[in-house]
Amino acid sequence: MKSVFERLMKVKTERGAGFFLLLDPDRIPERDIITLTEAAGDCEVDALLVGTSFMLCTNFHKIVREIKVHSSIPVIIFPGSHSQIAPDADAILFTSLISGRNPQYLIDEQVKGAPIIKEYGLEPIPTGYMLIESGRYTSVQHISQTFPIPSDKADIACAHALAAQYFGMKLIFMEAGSGAVESVPADMIAAVAEYITIPIMVGGGIKRPEEAESKIIAGASFVVVGNQFEKDNDSALLREFAAAAHIQERVGI
């Protein structure tokens, strides 16, 4: 059986890129999470990410279990801390916040979380997480107490991404943060994509399907959208985002 990561790479190869929907239990009521989960498979979403920066909700395990019950696509935890690890997911982004210098999010949370991941039998996907300046002070900045990489400093982003690759990480996640004013610039994505050989995932501040497509044309392998669906379960828009991401299918390459 293929691993979740292998399945994602198959999506990249066959569809040109992948589209992930982020479900934040702190921002979306549980009933709406289930509605979005059920719509995601029909709308050609490639995977569901589940996680939050802070986690006010007290039933994270239950929510992940319910998502998995109603999901026909991979359910991947995108954890804000080691407390966001649940046994019913298919995989977890084993992230290190490489853009910051706070040891809690570089290694401490990872050491606390690793034995839990092993106990649950989750598939870890080692991920270099890079916070990119977005035009506003974001939740992840506040929680992590780290500075984002300036959006006009592609060279700094390239160096961090290459270090992650040399550490053996499988994926780079360039994120502007939830509700970002500005998304990760296309020229920065292009520079990093040319500099490294591992796939790039981009999220934060992507408000329209055309923006998602522009990130993929620049070099992203996967795009993540969540904020746009926190107040509106718009399945038509969900399908538009997925179609924009699946650029190879659309242009018939």
HUZI-V311611 format. One line per field, one symbol per residue. psi: psi as a letter, one per 30 degrees, with the letter a starting at -180 (. if undefined). A space follows every 50 residues. Layout:
psi=???
This chain:
psi=kkleeeeeeeeeeffellkkkkjjfffkkeeeeeeeeefeefggkflkkk lleeifkgheeeeeeeeeegkglkjkkikflffhkkfflflkjikkiffl gjfefefeeeeefeeeeeefgkjkjkkjkjkkkggljleeeeefhlklkk fgieeeeeeeeeeeeffgkfkkjjkflkgkeklkkeeeeeeeefflfllk kkljgjfleeeeeeeeeffkfkkkkeefgffjijeeeeeeeeeeeieeee fh.
